[in-house]
Amino acid sequence: MAPHATTPPPPGHRYTHQPITVLASSRAVVAGRLTEATIVISNTTGKITSIFHSVLPRTDFPEDTAYTDYSPLILLPGLVDAHVHLNEPGRTEWEGFWTGTRAAAFGGVTTVVDMPLNAIPPTTTVENLNIKIEAAKGKCWVDVGFYGGIVPGNAAELKGLVNKGVRGFKGFLIDSGVEEFPAVTSTDIEKVMIALKDSSTTLMFHAEMIPPITASVGDDVQRAFPPLAPSGPLTSYSTFLDSRPPAFETYAIAEILSLAHLAPELQLHIVHLSAIEAIPLLRDARAQGIKITAETCFHYLALAAEAIQEGDTRHKCCPPIRAQNNQDGLWEELLRDQADGVIQTVVSDHSPCTPNIKLLPAAYAPKKESKRKEGHEKDCDSCESSEGEEEGPEEKGDFFSAWGGISSVGLGLPILWTEGLKRDEKFSVEEVVRWCCKNTAKQVGLERSKGDLGVGFDADVVVFDDEAEFMVEPSTMLFRNKVSPYENKTLKGVVRETWLRGQRIFTREEGFVEKTGPSGKLLLEPRKLSK
C-alpha cells in the first residue's frame, strides 16, 4: 500500500452521514503510478476523500452508495489542456465556450485554459477580462481558466489581471495574425518583467522572430505573406516550412533568455515549442538557474512534414509542423528524466477557425451543412456552424494566405496513446498523465486541486478504454468547425466516461447529461506561490 493511501474503512456506518460516490478499478493512475484503486468522492464537495490501493467490494459501503467497478478500464485524472483558443466573444463562429468545452469533455479534458487572443476584445485589460467572464457564464461543460495577454502599452494592467485570477500571460514576438493583439518588442518585455517580477504567475511567449540575416525570407513573412523568393509553389507545404526555419524559434528564445535577469523569480514558459534546435538553449538556461520550461503540442508529436499533401492547409500552424526526425527529437526529450527534461507539458493549442479562411481545396473541405435545430438563434453556440463559407480571392491550398491553427481539443489523449504505442509497445499511460495532467496543472497554478487522483483533489476522473479504437470523423470532433488534420485517422484509446468534481458529465454511449446542463466553473481564484 502506497504511503499516502488511507487504511481500509471500518464498517459501513462510517459513511452513513456522508453521501458518497465510489469508483474503483484494477487499474488507476494515482499519484503518477498505475495501481489498483478505490476512490471515495464526497457528493457534497465534489472532492476525493479517500483512496485505497485495492478494489474494495461494494459491500464495504452503505447499500445506497453509488458504486462502480470499472475494471479493467483505466481511471485517470481529468486532463488539463493549458492552451486552448475558445475565441468567445467576438469570433464565436470560430469556436465558443459551449462547443469547445463539450469537445474537451468528450476527450477526458476536465480543465481548459483559454488564450487571451482571437476573442474580441482580447484579454489584455481587467475590463476585457470581465467581458470574457460574462460571455463564459453558463456555457462551460468543464472548468475554465483564463490567461491574460501582453501587448505594447498594457504593462500597467497586469497586476490587476493577476488579482482577478488569470493563470498566466502570453505575448507574441512575431505578428499574431490578428490586429487587436500586436507583437511585443524587447522594450515591452522589459516593462512586463518588471511589472510581474514579484507575482505568482507564468509569463509565456510565442517564440518566433526573424533573425537579422535570413536568406530569401523578408519581413513580409511575419504576416504570413509569401517570402520574397519562395522555394517552391505556395500550395506546397515544403515552401511554407522553408519560410519559417528553426532559427525563428532559437533567435526568439535567445532574446527572451537575455532578459530573464530582470525577473529571476518569474516563471517563464515557451508555448508550442516545435524546433528541437531550441532544446539545448533551454537546457543550458535551466542549468544556469533560469526558471523556464516549454510545452509542445499533439500535432508536433503525431504529424510530420513529409506526409503533408499538396494544398492540405488543415496542417498549417506556426511554428510549423517539421520533419519526422524533428518529431523524433521532441519525443526523445519528452521521455527524458522528468526533472531534467526541457519539455514538461503537452497541450492542444486548439486554434480553430471557419473553413473558408483555411482556403481548403475541395478534397479537404467539410460538407456544407447545418445541424441547427429549428427555433435556435442564428449565433447559438450549441449548434454547428456553416456560416462564413463565402469564397475569398485567395488560391485554394495556399499555405501562406490560409489561417494557421490546428483543431484538436478533446483528441489529445488518444493521439498521444496511439503515437506512444507506435514507438514502444510498453509505452505507459502514466507518461500521458505526467505531461497532460500533473504538469499542466502545475503550469497554471492548479496543482493543489487538478491533475491528479489524490485526497483533497477535485474528483475529475476519466474512464479510459486503452484497447478500443475509433475513427476521427465529424461525430467525434465536437469542436464547432469540423476541420482537422486528424480527420479519417484511426486512433487507439476511447474515453468512456468523464467526471467533473464528482459528477458524471459525459458517457460515450449516452452523450452529455443535457438535463443538468453545463456545470463547469470559472477558475478565477488568484494563484498562490508554489511550494
N, C-alpha and C positions, 0 to 999 in steps of 0.2 A: 504494500500500500504506500503510495507516494506520501511524502512528509506533510503536504498541505491537506490531504484528504481527511475528512472527519471520520469518526468511528461509526460503526453501524447503528442505525436508530433503535431506540428502545421500542416496546410495543406501540401499536398504532395511536394510542391516546396522545402521544407527543404532538401530533398534528391536528388534534380534534378542533382546536380553536384557531388554526392557521390554514385557511384554504390554500391548497397547493396543487400544482401540476407536476407530474413526474415523467421524464423522458429518459429512456435507457437504451443502451446498445452495447454489443460486444466490441464495437469499435467507435471510439470518440477521440478527438484531439483536444486534450485538456492540458493546459499549461505547456502547449507546444509538443506534447508527446501522445502518440497513439496508444490507447488503453481501453479496457472495459470501463464503463461508467454508468452510474445512475445519477441523474441531475434533478434536484428538487428545486422548484420555482415557486416563489410566493405569488399568488394570484392578486395580492393587494399591491405589491410594489413592482412586480414585473422583474424582480432581481433573482439571481440564483442564491439560494440559502444554504445548500449542502451539495457536495459531490462525493460519491462513493465509487471507489475503483473496482467495482464489480457490478454485475447485473443483479440487482435485488428483485425479488419476486413481487408481484402485485400485492400479495398477502402481507407484506411488511408495512403496508399503508392502509389508512382507513378505507372502508368499502366504497365510499363515494368519490375517492380520488381519481382524477383524470390521469390515467397511466397508459403509456405506450412503450412497448419494447420494439425498437426499430431494427434489431439485429437481422441480418449482418450489414445493413446500411450504415454509413458513417455519419456521426454527429459532428458538425464543425461549428466554430463561432461564425456569426454573420460577417461577411466581408465588409471592409471599409474601403470604398473607392474614393481615394483622396484627390481625384482630378476629373471632374465632370463639368461639362458646359450645358446647363439647363436652359439658358437663353431667355428666360422669362423674368420681367416683362420686356416688350419691345420687339423680340424676334420669336414669339411663341409659335409661329408657323414652322420654325426650325425644330424646336423642342420646347417642352414646358414641364412644370413640376409634376403634373398628373401622369403624363406619358413616360417621362424619364424615370420617375421613381417606381412606376409599375414595372418597367423593363428591368430596373435594378433588382427588385424583389423576385422577379421570375428567375434570376440567376443567383439568388442567395446573397445579394448585397443588401445589407440592412442599414448602412450609413453611407451617404454620399456627401461630398463637399463640393459646393458649387463655385465655379470660377467666376472672377469679377467682370469678365468681358463677354461680349456678344449679346448681353442684355442691354437694353436701352431704358434708363441710364445705366452706365457701368457702376460697379460698387466701389467708387473712389472717394465718396464722402459719406458722412453719417446720414445725411438726408437721403442719399441714394440707397443706402442700406435699408433704411426704413421703408422705402418704396418697394424694395425687393422682398422684405419680410411680409408686407401686406399682400403682395402678389402670391406668396407661397402658402398663406394660411388656408387650411382645409383641403389642400391638394396633394399632400405628400404621403405616399404609401410606405416610405421608410423614413428614418431620421435624416435630417439635412442640416449640414453646417455650411458656413459661407466664408469665402476668402475676400479680403479687400484687395484693391488694385493700387499699384504705384504708377503714377503718370507725372509728367512735368508739372510742378506747381502745387501738388497736393500734400506735401510733407506735413503741413500743419494739421491735416485731418487724421493722421494715422493713429495718434494716441486715442482720439475719440472712438475710432473704429475698434481698437484693441479693447477699450472699455465696454463697447457694445457686443463683444463676443466673437469677432471674426477669428478664424482658426489660423490665419497667416496672411501673407501678402504676396502678390505676384506682379512682376513687371517684365516688359519686353525690351531686349536690347536691339531688336530689329523691328521693322514695321509689323504690326499685329494683324493687319488685314482689315481692320475696322477703324474709321477715322476718329471715333469717340474714345479710343484707347491708344494714344500715341506712345511711341517708344521713349525710353528714358536714356539720358546721357550719363556719362560718368559723374558729372556735376550733380545731376539729380540723385544718383545713387548715394553720393556722399551725404547729401541732406537727409535722405531716408535712413541711412545707417545711423547717423547722429540722433535722429528723432526716435529711433526704435532700439537704441543700444541697451537700454535697461528694461525692455519689455519682454514679457514671456510670450514669444511668438516665433514664427518662422518666416524668413524673407526668401522668396523663391524667384527664380529667373528663368524665362525663356532665353536660353543661352545660344544665340546665333548673332554674329556680327561679321561684316565683310572685312577681312584683313586689309591692311594698307595696300598690298600688292596682290591682286588675284587675276590670273590670266583670263582674258576674254569673258569677263563677267560684267562689270559695270554696275553702277548704283541702281539702275532700274530693277534689277532682280530682287532688291529689297521689297518691292511692292508686287512681286510675282509676275512682273513683265518679263518677256524673253531676254536672255543675255544679249549683249552687243554682237557676239559671234557664237550663236548656238552650235553645239557639237553635232546636231542632227535635227530631224523633224520635231516639231513641238508636240506631236502626238506620241512620241517615243519616250518611254519612261527614262531611258538612259540619258536622254538630253536633259531632262529635269534633274536627275541625280547629279550629273556633271556640274550643273549650275549651283548646287549647294553642297560643296565638298566638306569633309570633316574639319577643315581649317576654320570654317564658320563657327563651329562649336568650340574648338580649342582656343581660338582667339577671344571669344566672349568669356569663356571660363577664366582665362588668364587675367582678363580685365577685372572680373569680379574678385578674384583672389588678391589682386593688387590693392583692393580697397578694404579687405577684410579686417585689417588692423584698426580701422575706425570704430569697430564694434566687436571686440574679441569674444564677448559672451553671447552674441546674437547667433542663433542657429540659421545657417544658410543652406539653401537647397536648390539643386538643379532639376528642373522639371523635364520630363520626356527625353532623357539622355539617349542619343542614337549612336554616336560615333565612339567606337572603342578607343580611338586615339586620345580621347579625353580622360580615360581612366587613370593613366599614370600621373597626370597633372593633379587629379583629385586625391590620389593615394598619397602623393608627396605632401600635399597641403594638409591632409589629415594627420600625417606623421609629424608635421610641424605644429600641431595643436589647433589648427583652424577647424572650427565647427562647421563642417559642410558634408552633406550627403547628396545622393542622387536617386532618382527614380527612373525606371524605364517602363515601356508600355507593352501590352499584349501584342500589338502589331509588329513591334520590332523583334519580338521573340518568336513569332509564328509566320511572318511573311518575309519574302526575300526578293530583292530587285530583279533577279534573273527570271523569276516566274511571272512578272507583271506584264500583261499583254498590251499590245498597241492600243492606246486610247482609253484604257481602263482607269479612269480618273477616280474611281472609288478608293484607289490606293494612295491618292495624293495627300500628303501631310508634311508639316515642317516641324523639326528636321525630317528629312526624308527616310523612307524605308531603304536600308542599304543592302549590301551584298550578303550572300549566305555566310561567308567567312566572318563578316561583322556580326551577324546574328549568333554564330557560334561563340564569338568572343564575349558577347553580352551574357549568354548562358554560363560560360565559364566563370565570369565574375560573380554572377548571382549565386553560384553554387560554392563559392569560397567560404571560408570560415565566417560565420555570421557577424562576428565582432569586427572583422578586418575588412569585409567587403565594402567597396565604394557604393555599389548599388544596393540600397536597403529595401526598396519598395517597388511594387509593380502595380500600375494603375491603367485605367482605360484611356484617359484623355478623350472621352466621348465628346466629339466636336461635330455635331450633325448640321445639316442644312437641308433646304428643299432640293429636290432632284434637279431642278432646272439650272441651278448655279454650279452643279457638278459637271455640267456640259457632257453628260453621258451619251455615248453612241447608242443606237437602238438596241444593240446586243446586251447592254448592261443596264439599261434604264428600267425602272419598275413599271408595272402596268398602271395606267392612269385610271384609278377607281377610288371612289369614296365609300367608306362604310358608315357615314354619318346616319344616325337614326333620325327619323322624321321628327321635327319639332325642336331639334337641338339648334342652339345658336351657331352662327357662322364660325365663331372663333372658339367653339367648345374644345377644350384641350384634351377631352377624353376620347375624341374621335380621330381617326386617321385623317391626314390632310392630303388632298391632291391640288391644293391651291398653289399658286406660284409656278405653274408649269409653262408659262409663256416662254417662247424660244427667243434667245438673245442672238446678237450678230456674231458672237464668237464661234470659232470652229469646234465642232464636237470632238471630244477627246483631247483637247488642248490642255496639257498638264500645267501650263503657266497661267492661263486665264481661269481655270476651274477653282472653286473653293477648296481649300485644304483642310482636311479633317477626316478622322476615321470614326464611324459609328460602331460601338461595341458594348455599351453599358449592359450588364447582365449576361454577357457571354464570356467574361474573363476566366471564371473558374474552369469550365470545360476546355477553353482554349489552352490554358496552362497545363491542365491534366493531360490533354491529348498530346501536346508537344513534348512534355516531360517524359511521358512513356515512350515516345518515339526515340528519345535519346538514351533512355535507360529504363528497362522493364522493371527495375527496382525503385524507380522514382517514387518518392513518398509525398502524400498529400500534406504532410507536416511542413514541407517546404512552402507550399502554396499558402498555408495558414501564416507562416512567418512573414512572407512578402506582402500578402494581401489583407491580413487581419491585424496581427500583433504590431508589425512595424508601421503600417499605415495609420493605425490608431495613435501610435506614439508620435508620428509625424505631425498630427494635427491636435495634439494635446488631449486625446481621449483615452489614454492608456489605462485610466483608472476605471473605465466603465465599458469600453468596447474592445473588440479584437481578441477576446479570449473567453473560454468557458471556465469561469472561476467564481468562487464565493464572493458576493458583493457586486458582481458584474451584471449589466443588463442581460436578460435571458434572450439574447439574439442568437438563434440556433438555426442551422441549415441541416436538413436531412439529405445526404448526398449518396446517390447511387453511382458508384465508381465503375460499374461494369456496363451500364446501359449506354446506348448511343442515340444520337438524333441528328437530323439534317437541319442546317440553318436555312430557314425559309421565312416568308412573311409572318406566318403564325408563331414563329419562335423569335422574332425580332419585335419586341413590344415598344421600342422607341418609335417616335412619331413617323419619321420618314424611313421607309424600308430600303435604305441604300447602304450597303456594307460590303466590303471585300470578302467577308466570310460567307456570303450567301452561297448556297448549294454545297458547302463543305460539310462533311460528316465529322462531328465532334464526339468524343467519348466523355461521359460523365453527365448525369442529369440531376438537377435539383428537384427532389420530390416534394419537399415542403420548406417553407420559410417562416420562421417565428420571429416576431419583433416584441421585445420586452414581455415575453411570456404569452403572447397571443399569436395563434397561427393565422397568418395573413394571406398565405398562398399555398395551394397544392397543385401539383402538375395535373392531377386527374380532374379536379373541380374548379380550378382557377382561383380567383380572388374572393375574399369574403365581402361581397358587394353590399350586403345589408348594413354592415357596420361602417363601411366607407373607409377612407384613408385615416390611419392612426399615427402617422409619423409625426415626430416632434421636430421643432426648430431648435437646434443646439446653439443657444445664444449665451450660455454662461461663460464669462471671461476665462481665458486659460489661466492655469496656475503654473508656478515654476515647477519644473520636473525635479524629481528626487535625484 
